[in-house]
């Protein structure tokens, strides 16, 4: 229970900081990048460091970076399917999950294993 409370407090603090940064950015559509995900990741890393040490947190951080890279590739593929191939949103997003899975696995196997 203590870990959950700490995660909420740290996550809330980071959400507040990112909200201030977000309010200063133009255009507002770009500001959405600084939503909850960075704050949750930072809160998780802070808890991981306190519970399991820096070495374990480094592996977690690299895993988060690999996941973000795979998500970026997924987004590019979805964008291409929607704009160039004129696919419907459901078909494009579901089909691109295969790309995300392959990218994430390749990054994990190639760099993190």
VEXVEX-670822 format. One line per field, with one value per residue: residue number from 0; y, z, x of N, C-alpha, C, O in turn; residue in one letter. Coordinates in steps of 0.2 Angstrom, whole numbers. Atoms other than C-alpha are relative to their C-alpha. Layout:
<atoms>
k [NUM_...] .
n.y [Y_...] .
n.z [Z_...] .
n.x [X_...] .
ca.y [Y_...] .
ca.z [Z_...] .
ca.x [X_...] .
c.y [Y_...] .
c.z [Z_...] .
c.x [X_...] .
o.y [Y_...] .
o.z [Z_...] .
o.x [X_...] .
r [A_...] .
</atoms>
This chain:
<atoms>
k [0_1_2_3_4_5_6_7_8_9_10_11_12_13_14_15_16_17_18_19_20_21_22_23_24_25_26_27_28_29_30_31_32_33_34_35_36_37_38_39_40_41_42_43_44_45_46_47_48_49_50_51_52_53_54_55_56_57_58_59_60_61_62_63_64_65_66_67_68_69_70_71_72_73_74_75_76_77_78_79_80_81_82_83_84_85_86_87_88_89_90_91_92_93_94_95_96_97_98_99_100_101_102_103_104_105_106_107_108_109_110_111_112] .
n.y [-6_-6_-1_-3_-7_-4_0_-6_-7_-2_-1_-6_-5_0_-2_-7_-3_0_-4_-7_-1_0_-6_-5_2_-1_0_4_7_3_1_6_5_-1_2_4_5_-1_0_7_4_-3_2_8_0_-2_5_6_-2_1_7_5_-2_-4_5_3_-5_-1_4_-2_-6_2_3_-5_-3_5_-1_-6_0_4_-4_-5_3_1_-6_-2_5_-1_-7_2_4_-4_-5_2_6_-1_6_-2_0_7_5_-2_1_7_3_-2_3_5_-4_-2_6_2_-5_1_6_-1_-4_3_5_-2_-5_0_7] .
n.z [0_0_6_4_-2_2_8_1_-2_5_6_0_0_6_5_-1_3_7_2_1_6_6_1_3_6_6_-1_-5_2_-2_-7_-3_-1_-7_-4_-6_1_-2_-7_-3_1_-5_-6_0_-1_-7_-4_2_-3_-7_-2_3_1_6_5_2_3_6_4_0_4_6_2_2_6_5_1_3_7_4_0_6_7_1_2_7_4_-1_4_7_2_0_4_7_2_-1_-4_-5_-6_-4_4_0_-7_-2_4_-1_-6_2_1_-7_-3_3_-1_-7_-1_3_-4_-6_1_2_-4_-7_-3] .
n.x [4_-4_-3_5_1_-6_0_5_-3_-5_4_4_-4_-2_6_0_-6_1_5_-3_-4_5_4_-4_-2_4_7_3_0_-7_0_3_-6_-2_5_-1_-5_-6_1_1_-7_-5_2_-2_-8_-2_2_-5_-7_0_1_-4_-6_-1_-1_6_4_-3_3_7_-1_-1_6_5_-3_1_7_2_-2_4_6_-1_1_7_3_-2_4_8_0_0_6_6_-1_-2_3_7_3_4_-4_0_-4_-7_-3_-1_-5_-6_-3_-5_-7_-2_-2_-6_-5_-2_-4_-7_-4_-1_-4_-7_-4_1_-1] .
ca.y [0_12_9_14_30_35_31_43_57_56_54_68_79_75_77_95_99_93_102_119_115_110_126_136_126_131_124_116_100_97_99_83_74_80_71_57_45_53_56_38_32_44_39_20_23_32_18_5_14_14_-4_-13_-2_8_-7_-14_3_5_-10_-4_13_5_-6_10_18_2_3_21_18_4_15_28_16_10_28_31_15_19_37_29_17_30_44_35_19_26_12_14_18_1_-9_2_2_-17_-21_-11_-20_-33_-20_-14_-31_-35_-19_-21_-39_-35_-21_-31_-46_-36_-23_-28_-47] .
ca.z [0_4_-13_-21_-11_-15_-34_-33_-24_-36_-51_-46_-43_-60_-69_-61_-67_-85_-85_-82_-96_-107_-104_-110_-126_-143_-152_-140_-150_-147_-128_-127_-128_-110_-103_-90_-98_-94_-76_-73_-80_-69_-54_-58_-60_-43_-35_-44_-38_-20_-20_-32_-34_-49_-59_-60_-64_-78_-86_-83_-91_-106_-108_-108_-121_-132_-129_-134_-150_-155_-151_-163_-177_-174_-175_-191_-199_-193_-201_-217_-218_-214_-225_-240_-241_-235_-223_-210_-192_-184_-198_-198_-179_-177_-192_-186_-169_-178_-182_-164_-158_-170_-167_-148_-148_-160_-149_-133_-141_-149_-136_-119_-118] .
ca.x [0_14_22_5_4_22_19_3_13_28_17_6_21_28_11_11_28_24_8_17_29_15_6_21_23_16_7_-5_-6_13_10_1_18_21_6_5_17_33_27_22_39_49_38_41_60_61_52_63_79_73_68_79_94_101_107_90_82_95_88_70_75_82_66_56_67_65_46_45_55_44_29_36_38_20_14_23_16_-2_1_6_-8_-21_-14_-6_-15_-32_-35_-49_-43_-47_-39_-23_-21_-24_-13_1_2_12_25_25_27_41_50_49_55_69_75_73_82_96_100_93_95] .
c.y [6_1_4_7_4_1_6_7_2_1_6_6_1_2_8_4_0_4_8_0_-1_6_5_-2_2_-4_-5_-8_-4_-1_-6_-5_0_-2_-5_-5_1_1_-7_-3_3_-3_-8_0_2_-5_-6_1_-1_-7_-5_2_3_-5_-2_6_2_-4_2_6_-2_-4_5_4_-5_0_6_0_-5_3_5_-3_-2_6_2_-5_1_6_-2_-3_4_6_-2_-5_1_-5_4_0_-7_-5_2_-1_-8_-3_2_-2_-5_3_2_-6_-2_4_-1_-6_0_4_-3_-6_2_4_-2_-7_-1] .
c.z [0_-7_-5_1_-3_-8_-2_1_-5_-7_-1_-1_-7_-5_1_-4_-8_-2_-1_-6_-6_-1_-3_-7_-5_-6_5_-1_2_8_2_1_7_5_6_-1_3_8_3_-1_5_7_1_1_7_5_-1_3_7_2_-2_-2_-7_-6_-3_-3_-6_-5_-2_-5_-7_-4_-2_-6_-6_-1_-4_-7_-4_-1_-6_-7_-1_-2_-7_-5_0_-5_-7_-3_0_-6_-8_-3_1_3_5_7_3_-4_0_7_2_-4_2_7_-1_-1_7_3_-2_2_8_2_-3_4_7_-1_-2_5_8_3_2] .
c.x [4_3_-5_0_6_0_-5_3_5_-3_-3_5_3_-5_0_5_-1_-5_2_4_-4_-4_4_2_-5_2_-3_0_7_0_-2_5_2_-6_2_6_7_0_0_7_5_-2_2_8_2_-2_5_7_0_-1_5_7_1_2_-6_-4_3_-3_-8_0_1_-6_-5_2_-2_-8_-2_2_-5_-7_0_-1_-7_-4_1_-3_-7_-1_0_-6_-6_1_1_-4_-8_-4_-5_4_1_5_8_3_1_5_7_3_5_6_2_3_7_6_2_4_7_5_2_6_7_4_-1_1_7] .
o.y [11_7_8_12_10_6_10_11_7_6_10_11_7_6_11_9_5_7_11_5_3_8_10_3_3_-5_-9_-12_-10_-6_-8_-10_-5_1_-4_-7_-3_-2_-8_-7_-1_-4_-10_-5_-1_-7_-9_-4_-4_-9_-10_-2_2_-3_-3_4_4_-2_1_7_1_-3_5_5_-2_0_6_3_-3_2_6_0_-2_5_4_-3_1_7_1_-2_3_7_0_-5_-3_-7_10_-4_-8_-8_-2_-4_-9_-7_-2_-2_-6_1_2_-5_-4_2_-1_-6_-2_3_-3_-6_0_4_0_-8_-7] .
o.z [-3_-8_-9_-3_-5_-10_-6_-3_-8_-10_-6_-4_-10_-10_-4_-7_-11_-8_-5_-10_-11_-7_-6_-11_-4_-6_8_3_3_10_8_4_10_10_9_4_6_11_9_4_8_11_6_5_10_9_4_6_10_8_1_-4_-12_-11_-9_-9_-11_-11_-7_-9_-12_-9_-7_-10_-11_-7_-8_-12_-10_-6_-10_-11_-7_-7_-11_-10_-6_-9_-11_-8_-5_-9_-12_-9_-1_2_7_7_6_-1_1_7_5_-2_2_9_3_1_8_6_1_3_9_6_0_5_9_2_0_5_11_9_4] .
o.x [3_4_-3_-1_5_1_-4_2_5_-1_-3_3_4_-3_-1_4_0_-5_0_3_-3_-5_2_4_-11_8_1_0_7_4_-1_4_5_-7_7_9_10_5_3_9_8_2_5_10_7_3_7_10_4_1_6_11_-4_-1_-7_-8_-1_-5_-10_-4_-2_-7_-8_-2_-4_-10_-7_-1_-6_-10_-5_-4_-9_-8_-3_-6_-10_-6_-4_-8_-10_-4_-2_-7_-12_-9_-4_9_7_9_12_9_6_9_12_9_9_12_8_8_12_11_8_9_12_10_7_10_12_10_4_2_8] .
r [X_X_X_X_X_X_X_X_X_X_X_X_X_X_X_X_X_X_X_X_X_X_X_X_X_X_X_X_X_X_X_X_X_X_X_X_X_X_X_X_X_X_X_X_X_X_X_X_X_X_X_X_X_X_X_X_X_X_X_X_X_X_X_X_X_X_X_X_X_X_X_X_X_X_X_X_X_X_X_X_X_X_X_X_X_X_X_X_X_X_X_X_X_X_X_X_X_X_X_X_X_X_X_X_X_X_X_X_X_X_X_X_X] .
</atoms>
